[in-house]
């Protein structure tokens, strides 16, 4: 976002009614903002996104209009040649900004899930050693479990400020983007309120999370078999087949296959391979091998 966050927040407060009107068309934006931990309301973020897109579009229009006018590349059509790319860039920027909170919340949930099992095991170990639930949570907040430690630190701070522990955990459950974290918190809260054993609840949560991570790894292995076959096709089989077909066809037509055609085929195959490698990497589950 080109617009600084503080400036966007102030602009969003001034145009709050406009932000409320736009947010009605994207009601899921409110939950995405909460889950992504962006320090803005949905209305402020919407207004900031519109302002940022307009600013980027204006910059694109300016940087296009000046050279087109000076070099006389399109006499009489300077506005058209400058306005079209500006509108395209502005629309793309606005679309990306609206999708960004959901992407950010999804990535944050992956990072939470990566460290959650070990954090819960540490929590269970501390409780089994005789520490209270609050003391165990405080130890987790001081440890190095990434976003899990950050979230637990918020629980500790809220509890120290006078909020009951179960209410602090409930507040975190409503704000976290990780479904597994949310389930673990709700089960812990229910165990505390019902007076049941927190250790048994945590043991069940850890076992379920470990099974879920193993399932993700097995699914990824199955996908990897298919993707590896496709990669090998474009690395070996497809260039050979295309080259053979081109040689046969050009021989029948009386023409030859020059170096440019070979380079074009090789370039396309390399681009497809790069895309497949990036896709395989993106599909890799963010889990810790247990």
C-alpha positions as CSV (number, residue, x, y, z in Angstrom):
1,X,0.0,0.0,0.0
2,X,1.5,3.3,-1.1
3,X,-0.4,5.3,1.4
4,X,1.3,5.1,4.9
5,X,-0.7,3.2,7.5
6,X,-1.1,6.2,9.8
7,X,-2.3,8.4,7.0
8,X,-4.7,5.8,5.8
9,X,-6.1,5.4,9.3
10,X,-6.7,9.1,9.6
11,X,-8.3,9.2,6.2
12,X,-10.4,6.3,7.1
13,X,-11.8,8.0,10.2
14,X,-12.7,11.1,8.2
15,X,-14.4,9.0,5.5
16,X,-15.9,6.4,7.8
17,X,-19.4,6.5,6.2
18,X,-17.8,5.9,2.8
19,X,-15.8,3.0,4.2
20,X,-18.9,1.5,5.8
21,X,-20.7,1.7,2.4
22,X,-17.9,-0.1,0.6
23,X,-17.4,-2.7,3.3
24,X,-21.0,-3.8,2.9
25,X,-20.0,-5.3,-0.5
26,X,-17.2,-7.3,1.2
27,X,-18.5,-8.4,4.6
28,X,-15.7,-11.0,5.0
29,X,-13.1,-8.3,5.0
30,X,-13.9,-7.6,8.7
31,X,-12.9,-11.1,9.8
32,X,-9.9,-11.1,7.5
33,X,-8.6,-7.9,9.1
34,X,-9.0,-9.4,12.5
35,X,-7.4,-12.7,11.6
36,X,-4.4,-11.0,9.9
37,X,-3.8,-8.7,12.9
38,X,-3.7,-5.6,10.7
39,X,-3.9,-2.6,13.0
40,X,-6.8,-1.0,11.2
41,X,-10.6,-1.4,11.1
42,X,-12.2,-2.8,8.0
43,X,-13.6,0.6,7.1
44,X,-10.2,2.3,7.5
45,X,-8.5,-0.4,5.4
46,X,-11.1,-0.1,2.6
47,X,-10.7,3.7,2.4
48,X,-6.9,3.3,2.5
49,X,-7.0,0.8,-0.3
50,X,-9.1,3.0,-2.5
51,X,-6.8,6.0,-1.8
52,X,-3.7,3.9,-2.5
53,X,-5.1,2.6,-5.8
54,X,-6.1,6.1,-6.9
55,X,-2.6,7.4,-6.0
56,X,-0.9,4.6,-7.9
57,X,-3.2,5.2,-10.9
58,X,-2.4,8.9,-10.9
59,X,1.3,8.2,-10.8
60,X,1.0,5.7,-13.6
61,X,-1.0,8.2,-15.7
62,X,1.6,10.9,-15.1
63,X,4.6,8.7,-15.9
64,X,2.9,7.6,-19.1
65,X,1.4,10.9,-20.2
66,X,4.7,12.9,-20.1
67,X,6.8,10.7,-22.4
68,X,3.9,10.1,-24.7
69,X,3.3,13.8,-25.1
70,X,7.0,14.8,-25.3
71,X,7.9,12.1,-27.8
72,X,4.6,12.6,-29.7
73,X,4.0,8.9,-29.8
74,X,0.2,9.2,-30.1
75,X,-0.8,12.7,-31.3
76,X,-4.3,13.5,-30.1
77,X,-4.7,10.3,-28.2
78,X,-2.4,11.0,-25.2
79,X,-5.2,10.8,-22.7
80,X,-6.3,7.4,-24.0
81,X,-2.8,5.9,-24.1
82,X,-2.2,7.2,-20.6
83,X,-5.6,6.5,-19.1
84,X,-5.9,2.8,-20.1
85,X,-2.8,1.5,-18.3
86,X,-3.5,3.8,-15.4
87,X,-7.0,2.3,-15.0
88,X,-5.6,-1.3,-15.3
89,X,-2.9,-0.7,-12.7
90,X,-5.3,1.0,-10.4
91,X,-7.8,-1.9,-10.7
92,X,-5.1,-4.5,-10.1
93,X,-3.7,-2.7,-7.1
94,X,-7.1,-2.4,-5.5
95,X,-7.9,-6.1,-6.1
96,X,-4.5,-7.1,-4.6
97,X,-5.0,-4.9,-1.6
98,X,-8.5,-6.4,-0.9
99,X,-7.1,-9.9,-1.1
100,X,-4.0,-9.2,1.0
101,X,-5.7,-9.6,4.4
102,X,-7.0,-13.0,3.5
103,X,-3.6,-14.1,2.2
104,X,-1.8,-12.7,5.2
105,X,-4.2,-14.5,7.6
106,X,-3.7,-17.7,5.8
107,X,0.1,-17.5,5.9
108,X,-0.1,-16.5,9.6
109,X,-2.3,-19.6,10.3
110,X,0.3,-21.8,8.6
111,X,3.1,-20.4,10.8
112,X,1.0,-20.8,13.9
113,X,0.2,-24.4,13.0
114,X,3.9,-25.1,12.4
115,X,4.8,-24.4,16.1
116,X,1.5,-25.2,17.8
117,X,2.2,-28.9,18.5
118,X,5.6,-28.2,20.2
119,X,4.1,-25.3,22.1
120,X,1.2,-27.5,23.4
121,X,3.6,-30.3,24.3
122,X,5.6,-27.8,26.3
123,X,2.4,-26.5,27.9
124,X,1.4,-30.1,28.8
125,X,4.8,-30.8,30.3
126,X,4.7,-27.7,32.5
127,X,1.2,-28.5,33.8
128,X,2.2,-32.1,34.4
129,X,5.1,-30.7,36.5
130,X,2.7,-29.0,38.8
131,X,2.6,-25.5,37.4
132,X,-0.7,-23.7,37.1
133,X,-2.3,-23.0,33.7
134,X,-1.3,-19.3,33.8
135,X,2.3,-20.0,34.8
136,X,2.5,-22.6,32.0
137,X,1.1,-20.1,29.4
138,X,3.6,-17.5,30.6
139,X,6.5,-19.9,30.0
140,X,5.1,-20.5,26.5
141,X,5.0,-16.7,25.9
142,X,8.6,-16.4,26.9
143,X,9.7,-19.3,24.7
144,X,10.6,-19.2,21.0
145,X,7.4,-20.5,19.3
146,X,6.9,-17.8,16.8
147,X,3.4,-16.4,16.6
148,X,2.2,-18.9,19.2
149,X,4.4,-17.2,21.8
150,X,3.3,-13.8,20.6
151,X,-0.4,-14.7,21.0
152,X,0.2,-16.2,24.5
153,X,2.1,-13.1,25.5
154,X,-1.1,-11.1,24.7
155,X,-3.1,-13.5,26.9
156,X,-0.6,-13.0,29.8
157,X,-0.7,-9.2,29.4
158,X,-4.5,-9.2,29.4
159,X,-4.6,-11.4,32.5
160,X,-2.2,-9.2,34.3
161,X,-4.4,-6.2,33.5
162,X,-7.3,-7.8,35.3
163,X,-9.0,-9.9,32.7
164,X,-9.9,-13.5,33.8
165,X,-7.7,-16.1,32.2
166,X,-10.6,-17.9,30.4
167,X,-11.8,-14.6,29.0
168,X,-8.3,-13.8,27.7
169,X,-8.1,-17.2,26.1
170,X,-11.6,-16.7,24.6
171,X,-10.5,-13.3,23.2
172,X,-7.5,-14.9,21.5
173,X,-9.7,-17.7,20.1
174,X,-11.9,-15.2,18.4
175,X,-9.0,-13.4,16.8
176,X,-6.6,-16.2,15.8
177,X,-6.6,-17.2,12.1
178,X,-5.5,-20.8,12.9
179,X,-8.4,-23.2,13.1
180,X,-6.2,-25.7,15.1
181,X,-5.2,-23.0,17.5
182,X,-8.9,-22.0,17.9
183,X,-10.0,-25.6,18.6
184,X,-7.2,-26.0,21.1
185,X,-8.2,-22.8,22.9
186,X,-11.9,-23.6,23.0
187,X,-11.2,-27.1,24.4
188,X,-8.9,-25.7,27.0
189,X,-11.5,-23.0,28.0
190,X,-14.3,-25.6,28.2
191,X,-12.0,-27.8,30.4
192,X,-11.3,-24.9,32.7
193,X,-14.9,-23.9,33.0
194,X,-16.1,-27.4,33.5
195,X,-13.4,-28.2,36.1
196,X,-12.2,-31.1,34.0
197,X,-8.6,-32.1,33.6
198,X,-6.7,-29.7,31.3
199,X,-3.9,-32.3,30.8
200,X,-6.4,-34.8,29.2
201,X,-7.8,-32.1,27.0
202,X,-4.3,-31.0,25.9
203,X,-3.2,-34.6,25.3
204,X,-6.2,-35.1,23.0
205,X,-5.5,-31.9,21.1
206,X,-1.8,-32.8,20.6
207,X,-2.8,-36.2,19.3
208,X,-5.3,-34.8,16.8
209,X,-2.8,-32.2,15.6
210,X,-0.1,-34.8,15.0
211,X,-2.5,-36.9,13.0
212,X,-3.5,-33.8,10.9
213,X,0.1,-33.0,10.2
214,X,0.8,-36.5,9.1
215,X,-2.2,-36.4,6.8
216,X,-1.0,-33.2,5.2
217,X,2.4,-34.8,4.6
218,X,0.9,-37.9,3.0
219,X,-1.4,-35.7,0.8
220,X,1.6,-33.7,-0.3
221,X,3.6,-36.9,-1.2
222,X,0.7,-38.0,-3.4
223,X,0.6,-34.7,-5.1
224,X,4.3,-34.7,-5.5
225,X,4.3,-38.0,-7.4
226,X,2.0,-36.5,-10.0
227,X,3.8,-33.1,-10.2
228,X,7.1,-34.8,-10.5
229,X,5.8,-36.8,-13.5
230,X,4.6,-33.6,-15.2
231,X,7.9,-31.9,-14.5
232,X,9.8,-34.8,-16.1
233,X,7.5,-34.7,-19.1
234,X,8.4,-31.0,-19.8
235,X,12.1,-31.6,-18.9
236,X,12.6,-34.6,-21.2
237,X,9.7,-35.9,-23.2
238,X,8.0,-32.7,-24.4
239,X,11.1,-31.0,-26.0
240,X,11.9,-34.3,-27.7
241,X,8.4,-34.9,-29.0
242,X,8.0,-31.3,-30.2
243,X,11.4,-31.3,-31.9
244,X,10.6,-34.6,-33.7
245,X,7.2,-33.3,-34.9
246,X,8.7,-30.1,-36.1
247,X,11.5,-31.9,-38.1
248,X,8.9,-34.2,-39.7
249,X,6.5,-31.4,-40.6
250,X,9.1,-29.1,-41.9
251,X,10.7,-31.9,-44.0
252,X,7.3,-32.5,-45.6
253,X,6.9,-28.8,-46.3
254,X,10.4,-28.4,-47.7
255,X,11.5,-26.1,-45.0
256,X,14.0,-26.6,-42.2
257,X,14.0,-26.1,-38.4
258,X,16.3,-23.2,-37.6
259,X,18.0,-22.3,-34.3
260,X,15.3,-19.8,-33.3
261,X,12.6,-22.4,-33.2
262,X,14.8,-24.7,-31.0
263,X,15.5,-21.8,-28.7
264,X,11.8,-20.9,-28.5
265,X,10.8,-24.5,-27.6
266,X,13.6,-24.7,-25.0
267,X,12.5,-21.4,-23.5
268,X,8.9,-22.4,-23.2
269,X,9.9,-25.7,-21.5
270,X,12.2,-23.8,-19.1
271,X,9.4,-21.4,-18.2
272,X,7.0,-24.3,-17.5
273,X,9.6,-26.0,-15.4
274,X,10.1,-22.8,-13.3
275,X,6.4,-22.5,-12.9
276,X,6.1,-26.2,-11.7
277,X,8.9,-25.8,-9.2
278,X,7.3,-22.7,-7.8
279,X,3.9,-24.5,-7.6
280,X,5.4,-27.5,-5.9
281,X,7.1,-25.3,-3.4
282,X,3.9,-23.4,-2.7
283,X,2.0,-26.7,-2.1
284,X,4.5,-27.9,0.5
285,X,2.7,-28.0,3.9
286,X,4.2,-25.8,6.6
287,X,4.6,-28.4,9.2
288,X,7.4,-29.6,11.6
289,X,8.4,-33.3,11.2
290,X,7.5,-35.0,14.4
